[in-house]
């Protein structure tokens, strides 16, 4: 699983990255976490507001900080779907 945090480096982007790290650890799912700061790369996802969270090429949220439990849920749901 590949998880990306999209953002230019603002405080909210950094916070989302830390929350994603915690969520990955809490979920018990193996995932690669990447920070994307390049605007051209961010625009490829159609994101107009940062921070944004992308799980396996699917934008899960944009322009807000989701709760940690919400991120864990997205990760575990995606992991379960990929095992089908």
Helices and strands as residue ranges (DSSP letters): E 2-6, H 11-27, E 32-36, H 39-44, E 52-55, E 58-62, H 68-82
